[in-house]
């Protein structure tokens, strides 16, 4: 009697493992899809903000980036 029970238990364990693995992969795919979508939206919004920035602010930011910020000797 121990033989058939252990075989049935083994099949159930393998089925449980397969269902759990498929569920994990499906959940991971959903998380990746949601992350890609929100990242793409953020990049579009960020690009739009950069384009709308006034020229004076763009020059100031560019100068700060080139000189290393306000702490550089040339900015003092």
N, CA, C and O atoms as a GROMACS GRO file, in nm:
protein
  304
    1UNK      N    1   0.081  -0.120   0.000
    1UNK     CA    2   0.000   0.000   0.000
    1UNK      C    3   0.085   0.127   0.000
    1UNK      O    4   0.040   0.231  -0.048
    2UNK      N    5   0.203   0.120   0.051
    2UNK     CA    6   0.287   0.240   0.060
    2UNK      C    7   0.331   0.286  -0.079
    2UNK      O    8   0.350   0.406  -0.100
    3UNK      N    9   0.348   0.191  -0.174
    3UNK     CA   10   0.394   0.227  -0.308
    3UNK      C   11   0.300   0.322  -0.381
    3UNK      O   12   0.344   0.428  -0.423
    4UNK      N   13   0.171   0.288  -0.398
    4UNK     CA   14   0.080   0.376  -0.472
    4UNK      C   15   0.062   0.512  -0.403
    4UNK      O   16   0.051   0.614  -0.470
    5UNK      N   17   0.060   0.512  -0.272
    5UNK     CA   18   0.042   0.641  -0.202
    5UNK      C   19   0.161   0.733  -0.227
    5UNK      O   20   0.144   0.852  -0.254
    6UNK      N   21   0.280   0.678  -0.219
    6UNK     CA   22   0.397   0.762  -0.237
    6UNK      C   23   0.406   0.812  -0.382
    6UNK      O   24   0.449   0.924  -0.408
    7UNK      N   25   0.364   0.726  -0.476
    7UNK     CA   26   0.364   0.770  -0.616
    7UNK      C   27   0.262   0.881  -0.637
    7UNK      O   28   0.292   0.980  -0.705
    8UNK      N   29   0.145   0.867  -0.582
    8UNK     CA   30   0.042   0.970  -0.594
    8UNK      C   31   0.089   1.098  -0.527
    8UNK      O   32   0.069   1.207  -0.580
    9UNK      N   33   0.150   1.084  -0.411
    9UNK     CA   34   0.203   1.202  -0.342
    9UNK      C   35   0.312   1.269  -0.423
    9UNK      O   36   0.324   1.391  -0.424
   10UNK      N   37   0.392   1.189  -0.491
   10UNK     CA   38   0.497   1.244  -0.576
   10UNK      C   39   0.440   1.322  -0.693
   10UNK      O   40   0.492   1.428  -0.728
   11UNK      N   41   0.332   1.269  -0.753
   11UNK     CA   42   0.268   1.338  -0.865
   11UNK      C   43   0.209   1.470  -0.818
   11UNK      O   44   0.220   1.572  -0.885
   12UNK      N   45   0.146   1.467  -0.702
   12UNK     CA   46   0.086   1.589  -0.648
   12UNK      C   47   0.195   1.692  -0.619
   12UNK      O   48   0.177   1.811  -0.645
   13UNK      N   49   0.307   1.645  -0.566
   13UNK     CA   50   0.417   1.738  -0.536
   13UNK      C   51   0.473   1.799  -0.664
   13UNK      O   52   0.505   1.918  -0.667
   14UNK      N   53   0.486   1.720  -0.768
   14UNK     CA   54   0.537   1.772  -0.895
   14UNK      C   55   0.437   1.870  -0.955
   14UNK      O   56   0.477   1.975  -1.007
   15UNK      N   57   0.307   1.838  -0.949
   15UNK     CA   58   0.206   1.930  -1.000
   15UNK      C   59   0.208   2.061  -0.921
   15UNK      O   60   0.197   2.168  -0.980
   16UNK      N   61   0.220   2.053  -0.789
   16UNK     CA   62   0.225   2.173  -0.705
   16UNK      C   63   0.347   2.258  -0.742
   16UNK      O   64   0.337   2.380  -0.751
   17UNK      N   65   0.460   2.192  -0.762
   17UNK     CA   66   0.581   2.264  -0.799
   17UNK      C   67   0.565   2.332  -0.936
   17UNK      O   68   0.607   2.446  -0.954
   18UNK      N   69   0.504   2.262  -1.030
   18UNK     CA   70   0.484   2.320  -1.163
   18UNK      C   71   0.389   2.439  -1.158
   18UNK      O   72   0.417   2.543  -1.218
   19UNK      N   73   0.279   2.427  -1.086
   19UNK     CA   74   0.182   2.536  -1.075
   19UNK      C   75   0.245   2.655  -1.004
   19UNK      O   76   0.224   2.770  -1.045
   20UNK      N   77   0.321   2.630  -0.899
   20UNK     CA   78   0.387   2.738  -0.826
   20UNK      C   79   0.489   2.809  -0.915
   20UNK      O   80   0.498   2.932  -0.914
   21UNK      N   81   0.565   2.734  -0.991
   21UNK     CA   82   0.665   2.794  -1.079
   21UNK      C   83   0.600   2.878  -1.188
   21UNK      O   84   0.646   2.988  -1.218
   22UNK      N   85   0.494   2.827  -1.247
   22UNK     CA   86   0.423   2.902  -1.352
   22UNK      C   87   0.362   3.029  -1.293
   22UNK      O   88   0.366   3.135  -1.356
   23UNK      N   89   0.307   3.020  -1.174
   23UNK     CA   90   0.251   3.138  -1.107
   23UNK      C   91   0.357   3.243  -1.079
   23UNK      O   92   0.334   3.362  -1.097
   24UNK      N   93   0.474   3.198  -1.034
   24UNK     CA   94   0.584   3.290  -1.007
   24UNK      C   95   0.628   3.360  -1.135
   24UNK      O   96   0.649   3.482  -1.136
   25UNK      N   97   0.642   3.286  -1.242
   25UNK     CA   98   0.682   3.345  -1.370
   25UNK      C   99   0.578   3.444  -1.421
   25UNK      O  100   0.612   3.548  -1.476
   26UNK      N  101   0.451   3.410  -1.404
   26UNK     CA  102   0.344   3.501  -1.448
   26UNK      C  103   0.347   3.630  -1.366
   26UNK      O  104   0.333   3.739  -1.422
   27UNK      N  105   0.363   3.619  -1.235
   27UNK     CA  106   0.369   3.738  -1.150
   27UNK      C  107   0.491   3.824  -1.186
   27UNK      O  108   0.482   3.946  -1.188
   28UNK      N  109   0.604   3.759  -1.212
   28UNK     CA  110   0.724   3.833  -1.252
   28UNK      C  111   0.702   3.906  -1.384
   28UNK      O  112   0.745   4.020  -1.399
   29UNK      N  113   0.636   3.841  -1.478
   29UNK     CA  114   0.608   3.905  -1.608
   29UNK      C  115   0.518   4.027  -1.590
   29UNK      O  116   0.538   4.129  -1.657
   30UNK      N  117   0.420   4.018  -1.502
   30UNK     CA  118   0.330   4.132  -1.477
   30UNK      C  119   0.408   4.248  -1.417
   30UNK      O  120   0.391   4.362  -1.459
   31UNK      N  121   0.495   4.221  -1.320
   31UNK     CA  122   0.574   4.326  -1.257
   31UNK      C  123   0.666   4.393  -1.360
   31UNK      O  124   0.678   4.515  -1.361
   32UNK      N  125   0.730   4.314  -1.444
   32UNK     CA  126   0.818   4.370  -1.547
   32UNK      C  127   0.739   4.456  -1.645
   32UNK      O  128   0.784   4.565  -1.682
   33UNK      N  129   0.623   4.410  -1.687
   33UNK     CA  130   0.541   4.486  -1.782
   33UNK      C  131   0.496   4.618  -1.721
   33UNK      O  132   0.502   4.721  -1.788
   34UNK      N  133   0.453   4.617  -1.596
   34UNK     CA  134   0.410   4.740  -1.531
   34UNK      C  135   0.527   4.836  -1.513
   34UNK      O  136   0.511   4.957  -1.531
   35UNK      N  137   0.643   4.783  -1.479
   35UNK     CA  138   0.762   4.867  -1.461
   35UNK      C  139   0.806   4.931  -1.590
   35UNK      O  140   0.845   5.048  -1.592
   36UNK      N  141   0.802   4.857  -1.699
   36UNK     CA  142   0.844   4.912  -1.828
   36UNK      C  143   0.750   5.023  -1.872
   36UNK      O  144   0.793   5.125  -1.925
   37UNK      N  145   0.621   5.003  -1.848
   37UNK     CA  146   0.522   5.102  -1.889
   37UNK      C  147   0.538   5.232  -1.810
   37UNK      O  148   0.535   5.341  -1.867
   38UNK      N  149   0.555   5.220  -1.679
   38UNK     CA  150   0.568   5.342  -1.599
   38UNK      C  151   0.701   5.411  -1.626
   38UNK      O  152   0.708   5.534  -1.621
   39UNK      N  153   0.806   5.335  -1.654
   39UNK     CA  154   0.935   5.396  -1.686
   39UNK      C  155   0.926   5.471  -1.818
   39UNK      O  156   0.980   5.581  -1.831
   40UNK      N  157   0.860   5.413  -1.916
   40UNK     CA  158   0.845   5.480  -2.045
   40UNK      C  159   0.766   5.610  -2.028
   40UNK      O  160   0.800   5.712  -2.088
   41UNK      N  161   0.661   5.607  -1.947
   41UNK     CA  162   0.581   5.727  -1.923
   41UNK      C  163   0.665   5.834  -1.854
   41UNK      O  164   0.658   5.951  -1.890
   42UNK      N  165   0.746   5.794  -1.756
   42UNK     CA  166   0.831   5.889  -1.684
   42UNK      C  167   0.933   5.952  -1.780
   42UNK      O  168   0.957   6.072  -1.774
   43UNK      N  169   0.992   5.871  -1.868
   43UNK     CA  170   1.090   5.923  -1.963
   43UNK      C  171   1.026   6.023  -2.060
   43UNK      O  172   1.088   6.124  -2.093
   44UNK      N  173   0.904   5.995  -2.105
   44UNK     CA  174   0.834   6.090  -2.193
   44UNK      C  175   0.808   6.222  -2.121
   44UNK      O  176   0.830   6.329  -2.177
   45UNK      N  177   0.760   6.213  -1.996
   45UNK     CA  178   0.732   6.334  -1.920
   45UNK      C  179   0.860   6.411  -1.891
   45UNK      O  180   0.861   6.534  -1.897
   46UNK      N  181   0.966   6.340  -1.860
   46UNK     CA  182   1.094   6.403  -1.830
   46UNK      C  183   1.148   6.475  -1.954
   46UNK      O  184   1.200   6.586  -1.944
   47UNK      N  185   1.136   6.412  -2.070
   47UNK     CA  186   1.183   6.474  -2.194
   47UNK      C  187   1.101   6.599  -2.224
   47UNK      O  188   1.155   6.698  -2.272
   48UNK      N  189   0.973   6.595  -2.197
   48UNK     CA  190   0.888   6.712  -2.218
   48UNK      C  191   0.926   6.826  -2.127
   48UNK      O  192   0.925   6.942  -2.170
   49UNK      N  193   0.960   6.797  -2.003
   49UNK     CA  194   1.002   6.902  -1.909
   49UNK      C  195   1.134   6.963  -1.954
   49UNK      O  196   1.153   7.084  -1.943
   50UNK      N  197   1.225   6.880  -2.004
   50UNK     CA  198   1.354   6.932  -2.049
   50UNK      C  199   1.339   7.026  -2.168
   50UNK      O  200   1.408   7.127  -2.177
   51UNK      N  201   1.248   6.992  -2.260
   51UNK     CA  202   1.227   7.076  -2.378
   51UNK      C  203   1.163   7.209  -2.341
   51UNK      O  204   1.191   7.309  -2.406
   52UNK      N  205   1.078   7.212  -2.239
   52UNK     CA  206   1.006   7.334  -2.204
   52UNK      C  207   1.088   7.425  -2.113
   52UNK      O  208   1.044   7.536  -2.084
   53UNK      N  209   1.205   7.382  -2.068
   53UNK     CA  210   1.285   7.464  -1.978
   53UNK      C  211   1.333   7.590  -2.049
   53UNK      O  212   1.383   7.581  -2.161
   54UNK      N  213   1.320   7.706  -1.988
   54UNK     CA  214   1.364   7.830  -2.052
   54UNK      C  215   1.513   7.828  -2.084
   54UNK      O  216   1.590   7.759  -2.018
   55UNK      N  217   1.552   7.903  -2.185
   55UNK     CA  218   1.691   7.904  -2.231
   55UNK      C  219   1.785   7.953  -2.122
   55UNK      O  220   1.897   7.902  -2.111
   56UNK      N  221   1.744   8.050  -2.041
   56UNK     CA  222   1.830   8.103  -1.934
   56UNK      C  223   1.862   7.992  -1.834
   56UNK      O  224   1.976   7.978  -1.792
   57UNK      N  225   1.762   7.916  -1.797
   57UNK     CA  226   1.784   7.807  -1.701
   57UNK      C  227   1.872   7.700  -1.764
   57UNK      O  228   1.960   7.646  -1.697
   58UNK      N  229   1.851   7.669  -1.893
   58UNK     CA  230   1.934   7.569  -1.959
   58UNK      C  231   2.081   7.611  -1.958
   58UNK      O  232   2.168   7.529  -1.930
   59UNK      N  233   2.108   7.739  -1.987
   59UNK     CA  234   2.247   7.786  -1.987
   59UNK      C  235   2.308   7.775  -1.848
   59UNK      O  236   2.423   7.733  -1.834
   60UNK      N  237   2.233   7.813  -1.746
   60UNK     CA  238   2.284   7.807  -1.608
   60UNK      C  239   2.315   7.662  -1.568
   60UNK      O  240   2.420   7.635  -1.510
   61UNK      N  241   2.224   7.570  -1.599
   61UNK     CA  242   2.245   7.430  -1.565
   61UNK      C  243   2.364   7.374  -1.641
   61UNK      O  244   2.445   7.300  -1.585
   62UNK      N  245   2.375   7.409  -1.768
   62UNK     CA  246   2.488   7.361  -1.848
   62UNK      C  247   2.619   7.414  -1.793
   62UNK      O  248   2.717   7.340  -1.785
   63UNK      N  249   2.622   7.541  -1.754
   63UNK     CA  250   2.744   7.600  -1.699
   63UNK      C  251   2.781   7.531  -1.568
   63UNK      O  252   2.899   7.503  -1.543
   64UNK      N  253   2.682   7.504  -1.483
   64UNK     CA  254   2.710   7.438  -1.355
   64UNK      C  255   2.762   7.297  -1.378
   64UNK      O  256   2.853   7.252  -1.308
   65UNK      N  257   2.706   7.228  -1.475
   65UNK     CA  258   2.753   7.092  -1.503
   65UNK      C  259   2.895   7.094  -1.556
   65UNK      O  260   2.976   7.009  -1.519
   66UNK      N  261   2.926   7.190  -1.644
   66UNK     CA  262   3.059   7.198  -1.702
   66UNK      C  263   3.164   7.236  -1.599
   66UNK      O  264   3.276   7.184  -1.602
   67UNK      N  265   3.130   7.326  -1.507
   67UNK     CA  266   3.228   7.374  -1.410
   67UNK      C  267   3.232   7.289  -1.285
   67UNK      O  268   3.320   7.309  -1.201
   68UNK      N  269   3.141   7.197  -1.268
   68UNK     CA  270   3.140   7.113  -1.148
   68UNK      C  271   3.058   7.172  -1.036
   68UNK      O  272   3.077   7.134  -0.921
   69UNK      N  273   2.969   7.263  -1.065
   69UNK     CA  274   2.882   7.322  -0.963
   69UNK      C  275   2.942   7.447  -0.904
   69UNK      O  276   3.043   7.498  -0.953
   70UNK      N  277   2.880   7.499  -0.799
   70UNK     CA  278   2.922   7.624  -0.737
   70UNK      C  279   3.052   7.609  -0.658
   70UNK      O  280   3.112   7.710  -0.621
   71UNK      N  281   3.097   7.490  -0.633
   71UNK     CA  282   3.216   7.468  -0.551
   71UNK      C  283   3.344   7.476  -0.631
   71UNK      O  284   3.453   7.473  -0.573
   72UNK      N  285   3.335   7.487  -0.761
   72UNK     CA  286   3.457   7.491  -0.840
   72UNK      C  287   3.524   7.626  -0.826
   72UNK      O  288   3.455   7.725  -0.801
   73UNK      N  289   3.657   7.635  -0.840
   73UNK     CA  290   3.728   7.763  -0.823
   73UNK      C  291   3.685   7.868  -0.924
   73UNK      O  292   3.687   7.987  -0.891
   74UNK      N  293   3.647   7.829  -1.045
   74UNK     CA  294   3.609   7.929  -1.146
   74UNK      C  295   3.474   7.993  -1.116
   74UNK      O  296   3.447   8.102  -1.166
   75UNK      N  297   3.388   7.930  -1.038
   75UNK     CA  298   3.257   7.983  -1.007
   75UNK      C  299   3.263   8.083  -0.892
   75UNK      O  300   3.165   8.154  -0.869
   76UNK      N  301   3.372   8.091  -0.820
   76UNK     CA  302   3.382   8.180  -0.705
   76UNK      C  303   3.415   8.318  -0.741
   76UNK      O  304   3.427   8.404  -0.653
   0.00000   0.00000   0.00000
